[in-house]
Amino acid sequence: MAGGIKDKVAIVGMGCTRFGERWDVGADGLMVEAFGEALADAGIESSRIEAAWVGNALDDINVGNSALPAAHALRLRGVPVTRVENMCATGTEALRGAAYAVASGAVDIALAIGVEKLKDTGYGGLPLRTKGLQNDLWMPYGSAPGTFAQLAGAYAARHGVDPADLKRAMAHVSWKSHQNGALSPKAHLRNRVDIDRIIAAPMIADPLGLFDCCGVSDGAACAIVTTPEIARAMGKADPVTIKAIQLSASSGWEMQFGEWDGASVPNTRTAATRAYAEAGIRDPRAELNLTEVHDCFSITELVIMEDLGLSDPGRAHADILDGRYDADGAIPCQIDGGLKCFGHPVGASGLRMAYEIYNQLQGRAGERQRAKADLGLTHNLGGSPFNSVAAVAILGRAN
C-alpha cells in the first residue's frame, strides 16, 4: 500500500524573483534569476540537475507547449525537462513532479521552476485575442471577480452572516496582507493600506472591492530537491523536507448536481484531508505554524480557512477579525503578503508560497520571521469554486 512521500524529499535550494511589472526582463531572464538564487542556496553546479519540471500556464513563452524555453534559458543540456500546467496550481504541480521523481528513486536531484510573464500580454486588462480565448476556457461562468463574488454570497447565505460583518472580515484579510507585504522586498505591492480605505474602495463585483482582488504580475520561483541523505551529505544538517503534496481536481459534479451550495471549495477540503493524513497531522490548528493560501480574492482566503479545517464552519470571519491569522496571531497567514501583494503570475505562485515557508523554516525571513516556524502549509486553488483544482503542500524539518 502506498505510504506517501513524507520526509523522502528534501528541499536544498530555492530561488524567487522580485514580482511585479518586470518590463526589464523576459520569461527566460526571470527563470535565470530564480534559478541562480536556488543554485547558490543549494551550493551546487547546474550540471547536478538530472530532471526538471517547468510550470507555465498563460503566457506565450512556450514552443509548441513544450519545456524547451526553460531548457534553453537554464542551459540544461541533455536533461529531461517537462512542462506542466494545472491552472493556478501549476507551480505546486511542478514541485509535485520533481518531488515524486526523487521519492521514486528515478533521479537524485531534480528542479521545479514556475514562471509567468503576464504584464506584456495585457492579461487581466484588455487581453489579446488568444488571451480572450484562454479566459473563456478558464472561466466559462463569468469573470474571475464575478465568479468569486458568488462564493461570498453563498457563504453568507449558508451561515447567516451579516453582509456588513463579512465585508469587515474581508477588509481585514486585505489589511493584514498589506501590512505583511510592506516587509517583503520581492513583493509587487508594498504599501500599507488602512481599513477605511479598503472598505471605501470602488466596487469590482459586489461585495468585492478593489482591495479584495489580487493584482497581475510577472515572476518566477524554483526549488531544487533531493533525498534527505544527499542533502545531509551536501552539508544541510537539518534539511527542510516535504511532508505532503496532495492535489484534488474537479470531475464537474459541483455544477451537475444539487448537493453543493457554492459556499465552500470541496477540492480544497479533499486535498487538505489527504495532505494531513500523508504528513501525519492530527490537529492542524495546533500543529501548523504558518500558511500561505490562494488569496486571489479576500473571500477566497476567508473560506479556505474553513476548508483547511483551521476555523469552524461559519466562524472564519470571526476568527479573522479576532486576529487569528495576523502576523502575531495563532496561525499567521500570508506572512509575506500573499497573492494580494505579490500578484499572481500563475506558474510561479505555488513555488513562491513554498519559498516563504522554506525561508521561515530556515529562520532567515528577516523582519517577517516568526519565532516558531516548524511546520508550514501552502495551498493553491485553480479555476473557480464551481470547477476547481486544489493543491496542498506541507513543509517541515526532517524527523
Residue pairs with C-beta under 8 A, 6 or more apart in sequence:
4 244
4 277
4 278
5 99
5 100
5 103
5 242
5 244
5 245
5 278
6 241
6 242
6 243
6 244
6 278
6 279
6 280
7 228
7 241
7 242
7 243
7 398
7 399
8 102
8 103
8 227
8 228
8 241
8 242
9 99
9 102
9 103
9 225
9 226
9 227
9 228
9 241
9 242
10 225
10 226
10 227
10 228
10 230
10 231
10 236
10 239
10 240
10 241
10 242
10 398
11 223
11 224
11 225
11 239
11 240
11 241
11 242
11 354
11 358
11 395
12 41
12 42
12 43
12 44
12 109
12 224
12 225
12 226
12 230
12 231
12 234
12 236
12 239
13 37
13 38
13 39
13 40
13 41
13 42
13 43
13 44
13 223
13 224
14 37
14 38
14 41
14 221
14 222
14 223
14 224
14 351
14 354
14 355
14 358
14 359
15 33
15 34
15 35
15 36
15 37
15 38
15 39
15 40
15 41
15 221
15 222
15 355
16 34
16 37
16 186
16 219
16 220
16 221
16 222
16 351
16 352
16 355
17 30
17 33
17 34
17 186
17 219
17 220
17 221
17 348
18 185
18 186
18 219
19 186
19 187
19 188
19 217
19 218
19 219
19 342
19 343
19 345
19 348
19 352
20 187
20 188
20 217
20 218
20 219
20 343
21 119
21 188
21 217
21 218
22 30
22 117
22 119
22 217
22 218
22 219
23 119
23 120
25 33
26 61
26 117
27 56
27 59
27 61
27 69
27 73
27 115
27 116
27 117
27 218
27 220
28 61
28 69
28 72
28 73
29 73
30 115
30 117
30 218
30 219
30 220
31 54
31 69
31 70
31 73
31 74
31 113
31 115
31 220
31 222
32 73
32 74
33 220
34 113
34 115
34 220
34 221
34 222
35 46
35 74
35 111
35 113
35 222
38 111
38 222
38 223
38 224
39 45
39 46
39 224
41 224
42 224
42 234
43 234
43 235
44 109
44 224
44 234
46 74
46 75
46 76
48 109
49 76
49 79
49 109
49 110
49 111
49 224
50 79
50 107
50 108
50 109
50 110
51 79
51 80
51 81
51 82
51 98
51 101
51 106
51 107
51 110
51 111
52 67
52 70
52 71
52 74
52 76
52 79
52 80
52 81
52 82
52 98
52 110
52 111
52 112
52 113
53 67
53 81
53 82
53 83
53 84
53 93
53 94
53 95
53 97
53 98
53 110
53 111
53 112
53 113
54 67
54 69
54 70
54 81
54 82
54 83
54 84
54 94
54 113
54 114
54 115
54 347
55 83
55 84
55 85
55 90
55 91
55 93
55 94
55 112
55 113
55 114
55 115
55 347
55 348
55 350
55 351
56 62
56 83
56 85
56 90
56 114
56 115
56 116
56 347
57 85
57 87
57 88
57 90
57 116
57 346
57 347
58 116
58 118
58 121
58 123
58 131
58 134
58 346
58 347
59 116
59 117
59 118
59 120
59 121
59 123
60 121
60 130
61 69
61 115
61 117
62 69
62 83
63 69
65 83
66 83
67 81
67 82
67 83
68 81
70 76
70 81
70 83
70 113
70 115
71 79
71 81
74 111
74 113
76 111
82 97
84 90
84 93
84 94
84 97
85 93
85 347
86 93
86 247
86 249
86 382
86 389
86 391
87 138
87 346
87 382
87 383
87 388
87 389
88 294
88 296
88 344
88 346
88 349
88 380
88 381
88 382
88 383
88 389
89 247
89 350
89 380
89 381
89 382
89 389
89 390
89 391
90 114
90 346
90 347
90 349
90 350
90 382
91 112
91 114
91 221
91 346
91 347
91 348
91 349
91 350
91 351
91 352
91 353
91 354
91 380
92 245
92 247
92 350
92 351
92 353
92 354
92 378
92 380
92 391
92 393
93 247
93 350
93 391
94 112
94 113
94 114
94 347
94 350
94 351
95 112
95 223
95 225
95 242
95 245
95 350
95 351
95 354
95 393
96 245
96 247
96 391
96 393
97 110
97 112
98 110
98 111
98 112
98 223
98 225
99 110
99 112
99 225
99 242
99 245
101 107
101 110
102 108
102 109
102 110
102 225
102 226
102 227
108 226
108 227
108 230
109 224
109 225
109 226
109 230
110 224
110 225
110 226
111 222
111 223
111 224
111 225
112 222
112 223
112 225
112 351
113 220
113 221
113 222
113 223
113 351
114 220
114 221
114 222
114 347
114 348
114 349
114 350
114 351
114 352
115 219
115 220
115 345
115 347
115 348
116 218
116 219
116 220
116 345
116 346
116 347
116 348
117 218
117 345
118 124
118 216
118 217
118 218
118 345
118 346
119 216
119 217
119 218
120 218
121 127
121 128
121 131
122 128
122 131
123 131
123 216
124 215
124 216
125 216
127 134
127 135
138 383
139 147
139 383
139 384
140 387
141 147
141 384
141 386
141 387
143 205
144 296
144 297
144 384
145 204
145 205
145 208
145 213
145 297
146 205
147 384
147 385
147 386
148 205
148 208
148 296
148 297
148 299
148 300
148 384
148 385
149 205
149 206
149 207
149 208
149 297
149 299
150 262
150 385
151 262
151 263
151 265
151 297
151 299
151 300
151 303
151 385
152 166
152 170
152 207
152 208
152 299
153 207
154 261
154 262
154 263
155 161
155 166
155 263
155 264
155 299
155 302
155 303
156 162
156 163
156 166
157 261
157 263
158 261
158 263
158 314
159 263
159 313
159 314
160 314
161 314
161 317
163 207
165 317
165 321
166 207
166 299
166 302
166 317
167 199
167 207
168 195
168 199
168 317
168 321
169 302
169 316
169 317
169 318
169 320
169 321
170 207
170 208
170 212
170 298
170 299
170 302
171 195
171 198
171 199
171 211
171 212
171 298
172 195
172 320
172 321
173 212
173 295
173 298
173 301
173 302
173 320
173 325
173 340
174 193
174 198
174 211
174 212
174 298
174 340
175 193
175 194
175 195
175 198
176 320
176 325
176 326
176 327
176 333
176 334
177 295
177 334
177 337
177 338
177 340
177 341
178 189
178 191
178 192
178 193
178 211
178 337
178 340
178 341
179 192
179 326
179 327
180 327
180 334
180 335
180 336
180 337
180 338
180 341
180 368
181 187
181 189
181 190
181 336
181 337
181 338
181 340
181 341
181 342
182 190
182 191
182 192
182 337
183 336
183 337
183 366
183 367
183 368
184 190
184 336
184 337
184 341
184 342
184 368
186 342
187 336
187 337
187 341
187 342
188 215
188 217
188 341
188 342
188 343
189 215
189 337
189 340
189 341
189 342
189 343
190 337
190 341
193 211
197 211
198 209
198 211
198 212
199 209
201 209
201 210
201 211
202 209
202 210
203 209
204 210
204 212
204 213
207 299
208 297
208 298
208 299
211 298
212 297
212 298
212 299
213 296
213 297
214 295
214 296
214 297
214 338
214 339
214 340
214 342
214 343
214 344
215 340
215 343
215 344
216 343
216 344
217 342
217 343
217 344
217 345
218 345
219 342
219 343
219 345
219 348
219 352
220 345
220 347
220 348
221 348
221 351
221 352
221 354
221 355
222 351
223 351
223 354
223 355
223 358
225 242
226 234
228 239
228 241
228 398
231 239
232 239
238 397
238 398
239 397
239 398
240 358
240 361
240 362
240 395
240 396
240 397
241 395
241 396
241 397
241 398
242 393
242 394
242 395
243 275
243 278
243 279
243 280
243 281
243 375
243 394
243 395
243 396
244 274
244 275
244 276
244 278
244 279
244 392
244 393
244 394
245 275
245 278
245 391
245 392
245 393
245 394
246 271
246 272
246 274
246 275
246 278
246 391
246 392
246 393
247 271
247 389
247 390
247 391
247 392
248 267
248 268
248 270
248 271
248 274
248 389
248 390
248 391
249 267
249 388
249 389
250 266
250 267
250 383
250 387
250 388
250 389
252 387
253 260
254 260
254 262
254 266
254 385
254 386
254 387
254 388
255 386
255 387
260 266
262 385
262 386
263 303
264 303
264 306
264 307
264 385
265 300
265 303
265 304
265 307
265 381
265 385
265 388
265 390
267 381
267 388
267 389
267 390
268 304
268 307
268 308
268 379
268 381
268 388
268 390
268 392
269 307
269 308
270 390
271 379
271 390
271 391
271 392
272 284
272 307
272 308
272 309
272 379
272 392
274 392
275 281
275 377
275 392
275 393
275 394
276 282
276 284
276 309
276 394
278 394
279 394
279 396
281 287
281 288
281 375
281 394
284 308
284 309
284 310
284 377
285 309
285 310
285 330
285 331
287 375
288 310
288 331
288 375
288 376
288 377
288 394
289 331
289 332
289 360
289 370
289 372
289 373
289 374
289 375
289 376
290 331
290 332
290 333
290 335
290 357
290 360
290 370
290 373
290 375
290 376
290 377
291 308
291 310
291 325
291 331
291 332
291 333
291 334
291 376
291 377
291 378
291 379
292 333
292 334
292 335
292 336
292 338
292 353
292 354
292 356
292 357
292 376
292 377
292 378
292 379
293 300
293 301
293 304
293 305
293 308
293 333
293 334
293 338
293 377
293 378
293 379
294 300
294 301
294 304
294 339
294 349
294 379
294 380
294 381
295 301
295 304
295 334
295 338
295 339
295 340
296 339
296 344
296 381
298 340
300 381
301 333
301 334
301 338
302 316
302 317
302 320
303 316
303 385
304 379
304 381
305 311
305 316
305 319
305 320
305 325
305 333
306 312
306 313
306 314
306 315
306 316
308 377
308 379
308 392
310 319
310 324
310 325
310 331
311 319
311 324
319 325
323 329
324 330
324 331
325 331
325 332
325 333
325 334
326 332
327 335
327 368
327 370
332 370
334 340
334 341
335 356
335 360
335 365
335 368
335 370
336 342
336 356
336 365
336 368
339 349
342 349
342 352
349 380
350 378
350 380
350 391
350 393
353 378
353 379
353 380
354 378
354 393
354 395
356 365
356 368
357 376
357 377
357 378
357 395
358 395
359 365
360 368
360 369
360 370
360 373
360 376
361 373
361 374
361 376
361 395
361 396
361 397
363 369
363 373
365 373
374 396
374 397
375 394
375 395
375 396
376 394
376 395
376 396
377 392
377 393
377 394
377 395
378 391
378 392
378 393
378 394
378 395
379 390
379 391
379 392
379 393
380 390
380 391
381 388
381 389
381 390
382 388
382 389
382 390
382 391
383 389
